[in-house]
């Protein structure tokens, strides 16, 4: 089977295979010898690039003594690795998908567009709590556990990555949690905007009709992989990686770049909400 470029689902599959191999205690070289494979073939597999048949995958998983449920999960992922897209139905909120967080860690540029809410990466704890309390996810929700999971995204901020946040003015005007919560949120946004690797760009109401009106999204840029776009639904998360979709969302971001205030103007507008 020819080797393929790495995709989001391919990397998720590769991580599962890597975990199975690690549990054996064998090095990749030793395992490749045991299977009669080239070490490069095994390396491609754990990097999410495929390069094996389904029969060879079953041989590997059997040798690693992987249990039936995990074999089933990995085989399903393997079959999806040919697709330029990945639909995930999460156990919790889509913005807390482990797959999304893993991809954000791998990305060296994260670009976010939000219409109605402050981006999750930039939310304060009180803002998060107010969203949960005021939202539909009230039944059997461990608020603090959910907030702790959301706060994991704050660890992404590092000078080695670039972040661009396009936020519509209506998201800043929406009173989530009341005046005190919003005041702290504005101050936090201004503090984050001081970091050299973070750009916060506000699309003002005065623009009128604007790009991206169909919904919020997130674009992930990688040093070694092709980019991906993540769409968050109420009960699902969708990664898009096909050329046509990427071109459309790149076009939306280009228009938002034209319509948004520059970083300094954006900070000025946010500051005006504190007066």
C-alpha positions in Angstrom: 0.0 0.0 0.0 1.5 3.4 -0.9 2.3 5.8 1.8 0.0 8.7 2.4 0.3 12.1 3.8 -0.6 12.6 7.5 -4.2 13.6 8.3 -5.9 14.3 11.6 -7.6 10.9 11.7 -4.3 9.4 10.6 -2.5 10.9 13.5 -5.2 9.8 15.9 -4.8 6.3 14.5 -1.0 6.5 14.7 -1.1 7.5 18.3 -3.2 4.4 19.1 -0.7 2.1 17.4 2.1 3.9 19.2 0.5 3.3 22.5 0.0 -0.4 21.6 3.6 -0.8 20.7 4.8 1.0 23.9 2.9 -1.5 26.0 5.0 -4.3 24.6 8.2 -2.7 25.9 9.9 -3.4 22.5 11.7 -0.8 20.5 10.4 0.0 17.0 13.5 -1.6 15.5 13.0 -4.8 17.4 9.3 -5.0 16.7 10.0 -4.4 13.0 12.5 -7.3 13.0 9.9 -9.6 14.7 7.3 -8.7 12.1 9.8 -8.9 9.2 9.1 -5.2 8.3 11.4 -2.3 7.4 11.7 0.0 10.4 10.7 2.9 8.1 7.4 1.2 7.4 6.6 1.0 11.1 7.7 4.6 11.6 5.3 5.8 8.9 2.5 3.9 10.5 2.9 5.5 13.9 3.2 8.9 12.3 -0.2 8.5 10.8 0.9 8.0 7.2 -0.4 4.5 6.7 1.7 2.3 4.4 0.3 -1.0 5.5 -2.6 -3.2 4.6 -5.4 -4.0 6.9 -4.1 -7.6 7.2 -0.7 -6.2 8.2 -2.3 -4.0 10.8 -4.1 -7.0 12.3 -0.8 -8.8 12.4 0.8 -6.0 14.3 -2.1 -5.5 16.8 -2.3 -9.3 17.4 1.5 -9.4 18.1 1.0 -6.5 20.6 -1.9 -8.4 22.3 -4.3 -5.5 21.8 -7.8 -6.2 23.1 -10.9 -6.5 20.8 -12.5 -3.1 21.6 -9.2 -1.2 20.8 -8.7 -3.4 17.7 -12.1 -2.4 16.5 -11.5 1.3 17.2 -8.1 1.3 15.4 -9.5 -0.6 12.4 -12.3 1.9 12.0 -9.7 4.8 12.2 -7.5 2.9 9.7 -10.3 2.7 7.2 -11.0 6.4 7.6 -7.4 7.5 7.1 -8.1 7.7 3.3 -10.6 10.4 3.9 -9.8 14.2 4.0 -12.1 14.8 7.0 -12.9 13.4 10.4 -16.3 13.6 12.1 -16.1 13.0 15.9 -19.1 12.5 18.2 -17.7 13.4 21.6 -18.7 12.3 25.1 -18.6 16.0 26.3 -18.5 19.4 24.7 -17.0 19.4 21.2 -14.5 22.1 22.1 -13.0 19.7 24.6 -12.4 16.8 22.2 -9.1 15.1 23.0 -8.5 15.0 19.3 -8.8 18.7 19.0 -6.5 19.4 21.9 -3.9 17.0 20.5 -4.0 18.8 17.1 -3.7 22.2 18.7 -0.6 21.0 20.5 0.9 19.9 17.2 -0.1 23.2 15.4 2.3 26.1 15.1 -0.4 28.5 14.0 -4.0 28.7 15.4 -6.5 31.0 13.8 -9.9 31.4 15.3 -13.1 33.2 14.2 -16.0 33.6 16.6 -19.3 35.4 16.1 -21.1 35.3 19.5 -18.7 34.4 22.2 -15.2 35.2 23.3 -12.9 32.4 21.9 -12.5 29.5 24.3 -8.7 30.0 24.4 -9.2 33.5 25.8 -12.1 33.0 28.2 -11.7 33.7 31.9 -12.8 31.1 34.5 -15.8 33.1 35.5 -16.8 33.6 31.9 -16.6 29.8 31.3 -18.6 29.1 34.4 -21.3 31.6 33.3 -21.5 30.0 29.9 -22.0 26.5 31.5 -24.7 27.8 34.0 -26.5 29.7 31.3 -26.2 27.0 28.6 -28.1 23.8 27.9 -25.6 21.4 29.4 -27.0 21.4 32.9 -27.9 17.8 33.5 -25.3 15.8 35.3 -22.6 18.3 34.6 -19.5 18.5 36.8 -18.9 22.2 36.3 -15.5 22.3 37.9 -14.2 19.3 35.9 -15.4 20.8 32.7 -13.8 24.2 33.5 -10.5 22.4 34.4 -10.6 20.7 31.0 -11.3 24.0 29.2 -8.4 25.6 31.1 -6.0 23.1 29.5 -6.2 25.2 26.3 -4.5 28.1 28.1 -1.4 26.0 28.3 -1.1 26.2 24.5 0.0 29.8 24.7 3.7 30.0 24.0 6.0 32.2 21.9 6.7 29.2 19.6 3.2 29.4 18.2 1.3 32.1 16.5 -2.3 32.9 17.4 -4.8 35.1 15.5 -8.3 35.7 16.9 -11.0 37.3 14.9 -13.9 38.2 17.1 -17.1 40.0 16.1 -18.0 43.0 18.2 -21.3 41.4 19.2 -19.4 38.7 21.0 -17.8 41.4 23.2 -21.1 43.1 23.8 -22.9 39.9 24.9 -23.2 40.2 28.7 -22.1 36.7 29.8 -22.2 36.5 33.6 -22.9 40.2 34.1 -20.8 43.4 34.2 -18.2 42.3 36.7 -17.4 39.1 34.8 -17.3 41.0 31.5 -15.0 43.6 33.0 -12.5 40.9 34.0 -12.9 39.4 30.6 -12.1 42.6 28.8 -9.0 43.1 31.0 -7.9 39.6 30.3 -8.2 40.1 26.5 -6.2 43.3 26.7 -3.5 41.5 28.7 -3.3 38.6 26.2 -3.2 41.1 23.3 0.1 42.4 24.7 1.9 39.2 23.9 3.9 39.4 20.7 2.6 36.1 19.3 -1.1 36.8 19.8 -3.2 39.1 17.6 -6.7 39.9 18.6 -8.7 41.5 15.7 -12.3 42.8 16.2 -14.8 42.9 13.4 -16.8 46.0 14.3 -20.6 46.2 14.0 -20.1 49.2 11.6 -18.8 46.7 8.9 -22.4 45.5 8.4 -22.5 42.3 6.5 -19.3 40.3 7.2 -17.4 37.2 6.1 -17.9 34.1 8.1 -21.5 34.8 9.0 -22.3 31.1 8.5 -20.5 30.1 11.7 -17.4 30.1 13.9 -14.4 27.9 13.1 -10.8 27.3 13.8 -7.9 26.7 11.4 -4.8 24.8 12.4 -1.5 25.3 10.6 1.3 22.9 11.0 5.0 22.9 10.2 5.1 19.3 8.9 1.4 18.6 8.0 -1.2 20.0 5.8 -3.6 22.5 7.5 -7.0 21.5 8.9 -10.2 23.4 9.8 -12.3 22.5 12.8 -16.0 23.1 13.0 -17.8 22.8 16.4 -21.4 21.7 16.5 -23.7 21.3 19.5 -23.1 17.5 19.6 -20.2 16.9 17.2 -16.8 18.2 16.0 -15.7 18.0 12.4 -12.2 18.3 11.0 -12.0 19.3 7.3 -8.8 18.8 5.3 -9.9 18.6 1.6 -8.5 21.1 -0.8 -11.8 22.7 -1.6 -12.9 23.3 2.0 -9.5 24.7 3.0 -9.6 27.1 0.1 -13.1 28.4 1.1 -12.1 28.9 4.7 -8.8 30.6 3.8 -10.9 33.0 1.6 -13.1 33.7 4.6 -10.1 34.5 6.7 -8.7 36.8 4.1 -12.0 38.8 4.0 -12.1 38.9 7.8 -8.5 40.3 7.7 -9.7 43.1 5.5 -12.9 43.8 7.6 -11.4 43.6 11.1 -9.8 46.4 12.9 -6.0 46.2 13.2 -4.6 45.0 16.6 -4.2 48.5 18.1 -7.6 49.6 17.0 -9.1 46.4 18.4 -7.5 47.0 21.7 -8.9 50.5 21.7 -12.4 49.2 21.1 -12.1 46.6 23.9 -10.8 49.3 26.2 -13.8 51.4 25.5 -16.0 48.8 27.1 -14.2 49.4 30.4 -15.3 53.1 30.6 
